[in-house]
């Protein structure tokens, strides 16, 4: 019989001597390697000869996932011929049929969509002054506006005007660009659109049915009908310069006051003819030279009629007397 107290004396493998006793199959119960020389002892565990039972677990102890069956389970349905309904698209629904093998058939068409977007989707939208925002689709399939970010300082196309020019009626402007930032200021120039005029001289009264011509730089107004004019029929003239926004009185023609007369510009002179006045229809006229400020009387004709005239460049053509 093996001695359970057999311990090596010096670290050498001394092995217990067989005394001829009956072998019971027991193994030495002493501890294994104690840090000395190999004593020849066996492991203290008992080999029962029975193979381990397969528990279906992994080496780490967890259950083994059967991934091959996952898709089949998700497609499984309870009863052949049964229908299933699910959400789709923009808050719509679709249906599918349970097949004879208890596997769901593909979904049908999406119907009844009541929203404008798919739940959870997003979009980038321009906003404000060249900014952008990120909208998200709500659970009711409607867009919910995000916060507008990255804006500029002005709206594209806006115009600012600066009244700092030394010349009257001229301004500086700047325009908001496509990136919502201001351009540089322009040079001084006449403002676009309508603007008020300076008042005429206090003695150049209001009137109507007067004549007016454009010289290329000035408007010259002559005659007309006004309650403040002498004898109601105005017999004066004045020039207006839109660049400087100023009026200048001209000398009065020597042909008497009138209204509803005609006037043309020859390129160097204004010619006034006919009209109505104190003597009913008038058969006279005069030329005015803006450069000299001088009026020159035209020859009188024997009879007058309603006036009309045109300048050819070398002649002034009017109605023939009768």
C-alpha positions, 0 to 999 in steps of 0.5 A: 500500500502507498504511503500518504506521507511519502515526502521527498527528503532532499528534493530528489525523486525517491518514489515510494517502494512497492511493498507488494500490498494490494493495489486499491487504485487510490492515488497519492493525496499529497500536494503537487509541485511545491517548488522543489524537484519533481516528486513524481506525484500525480494530480490529485483530481480523480479521472472518472472516465465519464465524458462531459455533458454537452450543455450547449453553452460557449466556453465563456458560459453564455448561451450559443445564439442560433443566428441562422434562425433569427431571420426565419423567426422574424418572417414567421406568421401565426396562421396562413391567410392572415394579414398584417398591417404596418406603418410606411412612408409619410404616415401611411400603412401597408399590408402583408399576407401570411403564406401557406408555409407560415412565412410573411409574404412581401409588403404591399403598396403604401397607401393613405399617406397623410404627411409630407415627409418620412418620420426621422428624415431631415432637410437643409433649407435656406433661411433669413439672410443667406442662412441655413436651418436643418428641419426634421420630420416629426412623428406626424410626418410634418416638417419641424423648422430648425434654428436658422444659422450662418446668416449675413448682415443684409437681405440680398438686393437691398440698397442703402443710400447715403446723402453725403455728396456735395452736388445737390440731388446726388447720392452714394449707394451700396447694394447687398450682395448674393452672400448677404454682405454690403458692397462698397459705396458707389461714387456720387450720382443722381438718385434713381426714381422720383425726387422733388424739385426746388421751388421756382422763383417766387415771381414765377407763378403757378400755371397750366397750358404753358410750353416747355422744351428741353435744351439738353441741359435745361428745361425752359418754361414759357407762358401759360394760364395762371390766376397770379399772372398779369391779366391771367395770361403769363408773359414770362419764362424760366429755366430749370437745371436738374443737375444742380436742382436750380431755377433761373428766371429768363427775360420776358418775351416782348410778344405778350402773355399767352397760353395753349401756344406751341414751342419747339427747340431747334438745337440752339433756340426755343421758338414760341408761336401762337396760342390764346391771349387777350386778343383771342387767337394770336398770330405772332411769336418769338425766338429765345436764345438761352446762351444770350438770354435774348428774345427776338420777335418773329414777323406777324401774320395776317390771320391766326389758327390753333397752333402746331409746329415742328423744327426740321433742323433748319426751319420751323414749320407752323400753320399757314395763315388763311 
